[in-house]
Amino acid sequence: KVAGRLDEMLIDEEDGVELRFDTLESCVTFFRLFTDAFHHGMEEDHLFPGLEEEGLPADSGPIAMMLEDHRQGREFVAVMVANLDAARAGDTQAGRAVRDAARAYVDLIVDHITREDGILFDMADNMITGSACATLCSKYDEVCASKFEGKTKEDLERLAAEIL
């Protein structure tokens, strides 16, 4: 939903509405801490190893594709972080870099979520069962109780609600 809001902001800007850098910065914070540190971290630290234990290779197929998406997403977010202050100050080159990275990120994450929901999570439901599933669920609960740069999962969910 946050990526959808960023998409709307980018479309609005193309129609002449000034880009709200405060909201964009909140989106970037959400992407760094919730999408990447929490969600992708959970996948990389727990889900993918669980799938590997069940025989799914990490160097090809769905896991490799997801890892590549995570890598690309981190690159796009890093570009936004590196250029946001200069763009806010009126630097047109930095502004273009932020907009291009934001557009690329939105496009990537929408496709990524579609592949997760339509392929990866279905595979996980079928492959990780019984005690392995219970272990994965307990790991999820542990990650949910973690803090990300001092913010809880609930703090980040509130940030998302503010963005929307």
C-alpha positions in Angstrom: 0.0 0.0 0.0 2.9 2.4 0.7 4.4 1.7 -2.7 0.9 2.4 -4.2 0.9 5.7 -2.4 4.3 6.6 -3.7 3.1 5.6 -7.2 0.2 8.0 -6.8 2.6 10.8 -5.8 4.8 10.2 -8.8 1.8 10.2 -11.1 0.4 13.4 -9.5 3.8 15.0 -10.0 3.7 14.2 -13.7 0.4 16.0 -13.7 1.9 19.1 -12.1 1.4 18.5 -8.4 4.5 19.3 -6.4 6.2 16.3 -4.9 5.9 16.2 -1.1 9.3 15.4 0.1 8.2 14.9 3.7 5.9 12.1 2.6 8.5 10.7 0.2 11.0 10.6 3.1 8.4 8.7 5.2 8.0 6.2 2.4 11.7 5.7 2.2 11.9 5.1 6.0 9.1 2.6 5.7 10.8 0.8 2.8 14.1 0.7 4.7 12.8 -0.5 8.0 9.6 -2.4 7.3 9.9 -3.7 3.8 13.6 -4.5 3.9 14.8 -4.9 7.5 11.6 -6.6 8.8 10.0 -8.3 5.8 13.0 -9.1 3.6 15.1 -9.8 6.6 12.5 -12.4 7.8 12.6 -14.1 4.4 16.4 -14.1 4.1 17.1 -15.2 7.7 14.3 -17.7 8.2 11.9 -18.5 5.2 14.6 -19.0 2.5 16.7 -21.3 4.7 13.6 -23.3 5.6 12.8 -23.7 1.9 16.4 -24.7 1.3 16.1 -27.4 4.0 13.1 -28.7 2.1 15.2 -29.0 -1.1 14.5 -25.7 -2.9 17.8 -24.4 -4.3 19.0 -20.9 -3.3 21.1 -20.2 -6.4 18.2 -20.5 -8.9 14.5 -20.4 -9.1 12.2 -18.4 -6.7 14.7 -17.9 -3.9 17.4 -16.5 -6.3 14.8 -14.3 -7.9 13.6 -12.9 -4.6 17.2 -12.3 -3.4 17.9 -10.4 -6.6 14.8 -8.3 -6.1 15.9 -7.5 -2.5 19.3 -6.4 -3.8 17.8 -4.2 -6.5 15.3 -2.7 -4.0 18.1 -1.8 -1.6 20.0 -0.1 -4.4 17.0 2.0 -5.4 16.3 3.0 -1.7 20.0 3.9 -1.3 19.8 6.2 -4.3 16.7 7.9 -2.8 18.4 8.2 0.6 21.6 9.7 -0.9 19.7 12.3 -3.0 16.7 13.2 -0.9 18.1 16.2 0.9 19.6 17.7 -2.2 16.4 17.2 -4.1 14.4 18.8 -1.4 16.8 21.8 -1.6 16.1 22.2 -5.3 18.9 20.2 -6.9 17.3 19.1 -10.2 19.8 16.3 -10.8 19.2 14.9 -7.4 15.5 15.3 -7.9 15.6 13.3 -11.1 17.7 10.6 -9.3 15.1 10.4 -6.5 12.2 10.2 -8.9 13.9 7.6 -11.2 14.8 5.4 -8.2 11.3 5.8 -6.7 9.7 4.8 -10.0 12.0 1.8 -10.4 11.4 0.8 -6.8 7.6 1.0 -7.1 7.7 -1.1 -10.3 10.0 -3.6 -8.8 8.1 -4.0 -5.5 4.7 -4.4 -7.2 6.1 -7.3 -9.3 8.0 -8.7 -6.3 4.8 -8.8 -4.2 2.9 -10.5 -7.1 5.6 -13.2 -7.3 5.6 -13.7 -3.5 1.9 -14.0 -3.3 1.5 -16.1 -6.5 4.5 -18.4 -6.2 6.8 -18.2 -3.2 4.3 -18.2 -0.4 2.3 -21.0 -2.0 5.4 -23.1 -2.3 6.3 -22.4 1.3 2.9 -23.4 2.5 3.2 -26.7 0.6 6.9 -27.4 1.5 7.2 -26.2 5.1 4.9 -28.2 7.2 4.6 -29.7 10.7 7.3 -28.8 13.2 9.3 -26.9 10.6 6.2 -24.7 10.1 5.8 -24.2 13.8 9.5 -23.2 14.1 9.1 -20.7 11.3 6.1 -19.2 12.9 7.9 -18.8 16.2 10.8 -17.1 14.4 8.3 -14.8 12.8 6.9 -13.9 16.3 10.5 -13.2 17.4 11.1 -10.9 14.5 7.8 -9.1 15.1 9.0 -8.3 18.6 12.3 -6.8 17.3 13.1 -3.2 16.9 14.4 -1.6 13.7 16.4 1.5 14.4 14.4 1.8 17.6 11.0 1.4 15.9 8.7 -1.6 16.5 6.6 -3.3 13.9 3.6 -1.5 15.3 5.4 1.9 15.0 6.1 1.1 11.3 2.5 0.1 10.7 1.5 3.4 12.2 3.9 5.2 9.8 2.3 3.4 6.9 -1.1 4.5 8.1 0.1 8.1 8.2 1.5 7.9 4.7 -1.7 6.5 3.3 
